[in-house]
Amino acid sequence: MTQIKTTLNPSTRFDSIDWDNLAFGKYFSDHVYIADYIDGKWQTGEIVPYAKMEMDPALCTLHYGQTIFEGLKAFKNVNGGANIFRPDMNARRLNHSARTLCIPEYDENLFIEAIKALVETDKKFIPQHKGQSLYIRPLVYGSGNFLGVHTSDTYRLIIMSSPVASYYAEGLAPLKILVSHEWVRTAHGGLGTAKTAANYAASLFAGRRAKELGFSQVLWLESTSMDYIDEVGAMNIMFVIDGELITPPLSQGTLLAGVTRDTVLKLAQEMGLKTSERQIKISEVFAAHKAGKLQEVFGTGTAAVISPVGLLSWKGEEITINNNEIGELAHKFFDTITATQHGETEDTHKWNVHLNF
């Protein structure tokens, strides 16, 4: 492991955490990793106590949104230590987002080493119960102070962590999803493939409206046709139609290359399940339901892993999927992935970065 300078926090917030009611993103660990980009290169990063940071009112990211982030998790390993799940994919995706937002790329190996060092430093914050984890949030933003629409000359990378429970209060209970036919989140040639704040800001209005109507999330449609399916606000989406697993393709250019999405596709292919990464219309999904061929719908994402969908509402028409119960495949994917993350089964794919402590 690369030696990273660490300044330990003289105090801890460990005892202030309600470990029986973690929720998601409510509590934070004692330390963060910080690295700055100055004079055309990334400086050596270090781990320091989690603390408030001073901010200039002219901070360019506040005005122009030049920021990207990632999300991954560390899990308690049942045999000791911890597993960080597929951080190499997050490293690559962070740099894809960086290129899209004109941000200097960060060394992928150092990114993983920084995460390992941070998890090691704050290992006591890794929850001990299955279904919980230490959520890791890397963030890069333009740190220049100016007004004017142009890229920053300086940047800051921060990696923080947060002990979390399930992203959705429903857990594995099927979600109600509103299909948006009035609003769009992104468009072809836009920022849809980058994990950047702008995509999430664009989702807030429709997301709030959906919650007011009793739905958990919004399913977005491709902006030109308003028929081809894009993704859900916090996850990729998959459909099981007549025994075939179908999900929109990354080549569509409007959705995020999800780590869990990739994991599910690989597992499905190994199971011998027919899989298709292709464009699929919401009208096709509703027609499949009418024909009795729509077997399951579920979301995939780091925060919730697998989120079964029990109801879709589109233009006032609602369909119930699998009697509003979690499907067999969704359950199998959830069990398989979480067992791997916690070290309960052999990690045949070498997806985990294991830490011994």
Residue pairs with C-beta under 8 A, 6 or more apart in sequence:
1 113
1 116
1 117
1 120
2 110
2 113
2 117
4 33
4 45
4 46
4 47
4 113
4 114
4 117
5 44
5 46
5 47
6 31
6 46
6 47
6 48
6 117
6 121
7 46
7 47
7 48
7 49
8 31
8 49
8 121
9 30
9 31
9 49
9 50
10 49
11 30
12 30
13 27
13 28
13 29
13 30
13 50
14 30
14 124
14 125
16 27
17 27
17 125
17 163
18 27
19 127
19 163
21 165
22 127
22 132
22 163
22 164
22 165
23 164
23 165
24 135
24 164
24 165
24 166
24 167
24 303
25 135
25 162
25 164
26 162
26 164
27 162
27 163
28 50
28 160
28 161
28 162
29 50
29 122
29 125
29 134
29 160
29 161
29 162
29 163
30 49
30 50
30 121
30 122
30 125
31 47
31 48
31 49
31 50
31 118
31 121
31 122
32 47
32 48
32 49
32 50
32 118
32 158
32 159
32 160
33 45
33 46
33 47
33 114
33 115
33 117
33 118
33 157
33 158
33 159
34 45
34 46
34 47
34 48
34 156
34 157
34 158
34 159
35 42
35 43
35 44
35 45
35 46
35 106
35 114
35 156
35 157
36 42
36 43
36 45
36 143
36 154
36 155
36 156
36 157
37 43
37 104
37 143
37 154
37 155
37 156
37 157
38 154
42 104
42 106
42 107
42 157
45 110
45 114
45 157
47 117
47 118
47 121
50 160
55 62
56 145
58 145
58 146
58 147
59 142
59 143
59 144
59 145
60 66
60 142
60 143
60 144
60 145
60 146
60 147
60 152
61 67
61 141
61 142
61 143
61 152
63 147
64 142
64 149
65 196
65 197
65 198
65 201
66 101
66 102
66 103
66 141
66 142
66 151
66 152
67 101
67 139
67 140
67 141
67 142
67 196
67 197
68 94
68 97
68 98
68 100
68 101
68 103
68 139
68 140
68 141
68 194
68 195
68 196
68 197
69 97
69 137
69 138
69 139
69 140
69 195
69 196
69 197
70 90
70 93
70 94
70 97
70 136
70 137
70 138
70 139
70 195
71 90
71 135
71 136
71 137
71 195
71 302
71 303
72 84
72 85
72 86
72 87
72 90
72 115
72 135
72 136
72 259
72 302
73 84
73 85
73 133
73 134
73 135
73 136
73 302
73 341
74 82
74 83
74 84
74 85
74 119
74 126
74 133
74 134
74 136
74 161
74 355
75 82
75 83
75 84
75 85
75 126
75 133
75 134
75 341
75 342
75 343
76 82
76 126
76 127
76 128
76 342
77 83
77 342
77 343
77 354
78 342
78 343
78 344
79 343
80 356
80 357
81 354
81 355
81 356
81 357
82 119
82 123
82 126
82 134
82 354
82 355
82 357
83 341
83 342
83 343
83 347
83 352
83 353
83 354
83 355
84 115
84 116
84 119
84 136
84 352
84 353
84 354
84 355
85 259
85 340
85 341
85 351
85 352
86 259
86 263
86 351
86 352
87 111
87 112
87 115
87 353
88 108
88 112
89 257
89 259
89 262
90 111
90 138
90 259
91 106
91 108
91 109
91 111
91 112
92 108
93 195
93 256
93 257
93 259
94 106
94 111
94 138
94 140
94 195
95 105
95 106
95 108
96 193
96 194
96 257
97 103
97 194
97 195
97 196
98 104
98 105
98 106
98 140
99 105
100 191
100 193
100 194
100 196
101 191
101 194
101 196
102 151
103 140
103 142
103 151
103 155
104 155
106 140
106 157
111 138
112 353
114 159
115 136
115 138
115 159
116 353
116 355
118 136
118 159
118 161
119 126
119 134
119 136
119 161
119 355
120 355
120 357
122 134
122 161
123 355
123 357
125 134
125 161
125 163
126 133
126 134
126 163
127 133
127 134
127 163
127 164
127 165
130 338
130 342
131 165
131 166
131 171
131 338
132 163
132 164
132 165
133 163
133 164
133 341
134 161
134 162
134 163
134 164
135 161
135 162
135 163
135 164
135 303
136 159
136 160
136 161
137 159
137 160
137 161
137 162
138 157
138 158
138 159
139 157
139 158
139 159
139 160
140 155
140 156
140 157
140 158
141 155
141 156
142 151
142 152
142 154
142 155
143 152
143 154
143 155
143 156
144 152
144 153
144 154
146 152
164 303
166 304
167 234
167 301
167 303
167 304
167 307
168 175
168 216
168 304
168 307
170 216
172 306
172 307
172 308
172 326
172 331
172 334
173 308
173 310
173 326
174 308
174 309
174 310
174 311
174 321
174 322
174 324
174 325
174 326
175 215
175 216
175 217
175 299
175 307
175 308
175 309
175 310
175 311
176 214
176 215
176 216
176 309
176 310
176 311
176 313
177 215
177 216
177 217
177 218
177 219
177 232
177 309
177 311
177 312
177 313
178 206
178 209
178 210
178 213
178 215
178 217
178 218
178 219
178 313
179 218
179 219
179 221
179 282
179 312
179 313
179 314
179 315
180 206
180 210
180 218
180 219
180 220
180 221
181 221
181 226
181 314
181 315
182 206
183 205
183 206
183 218
184 202
184 220
184 221
184 223
184 226
185 192
185 199
185 202
185 203
185 206
185 220
185 230
185 233
186 192
186 199
186 202
186 220
186 223
186 230
186 254
187 223
187 224
187 254
188 222
188 223
188 224
188 252
188 253
188 254
189 253
190 254
191 198
191 199
192 199
192 230
192 253
192 254
192 255
192 256
193 250
193 253
193 254
193 255
193 256
193 257
194 256
195 256
200 233
203 218
203 220
203 233
206 218
207 217
207 218
207 233
210 216
210 217
210 218
215 313
217 232
217 233
217 234
217 235
217 299
218 232
218 233
219 229
219 230
219 231
219 232
219 237
219 282
219 312
220 229
220 230
220 231
220 232
220 233
221 227
221 228
221 229
221 230
221 282
222 228
222 229
222 230
222 252
222 254
222 279
223 254
225 281
227 281
227 282
227 283
228 248
228 252
228 279
228 280
228 281
228 282
229 237
229 248
229 279
229 280
229 281
229 282
229 285
230 248
230 252
230 254
230 255
231 237
231 248
231 254
231 255
231 256
232 299
234 299
234 301
234 303
234 304
235 258
235 260
235 299
235 300
235 301
235 303
235 304
235 307
236 247
236 248
236 255
236 256
236 258
236 260
236 261
236 299
236 300
236 301
237 247
237 248
237 297
237 298
237 299
237 300
237 309
238 245
238 246
238 247
238 261
238 264
238 296
238 297
238 298
238 299
238 300
239 245
239 246
239 247
239 280
239 285
239 288
239 294
239 296
239 297
240 246
240 294
240 295
240 296
240 297
240 327
240 329
241 285
241 288
241 293
241 294
241 295
242 288
242 293
242 295
243 273
243 274
243 295
244 273
244 274
244 275
244 276
245 264
245 265
245 268
245 273
245 274
245 275
245 276
245 329
246 275
246 276
246 277
246 278
246 280
247 261
247 265
247 275
247 276
247 277
247 280
248 255
248 277
248 278
248 279
248 280
249 277
249 278
249 279
250 257
250 277
252 279
258 300
258 301
258 302
259 302
260 300
260 301
260 302
260 305
260 306
260 337
261 300
261 301
263 300
263 337
263 351
264 300
264 306
264 333
264 337
265 275
265 277
266 349
267 333
267 336
267 337
268 275
268 329
268 333
269 275
271 332
273 329
282 314
285 294
285 297
285 312
286 312
286 314
286 317
286 319
288 294
289 319
289 321
294 319
294 321
295 321
295 322
295 327
295 329
296 308
296 321
296 322
296 327
296 328
296 329
296 330
297 308
297 309
297 312
297 321
298 306
298 307
298 308
298 309
298 326
298 327
298 329
298 330
298 333
299 306
299 307
299 309
300 306
300 307
300 333
301 307
305 334
305 337
305 338
306 330
306 331
306 333
306 334
306 337
308 322
308 325
308 326
308 327
308 330
309 321
310 320
310 321
310 322
310 324
310 325
311 318
311 319
311 320
311 321
311 324
312 318
312 319
312 321
321 327
336 345
339 345
340 347
340 349
340 351
340 352
341 352
343 352
343 354
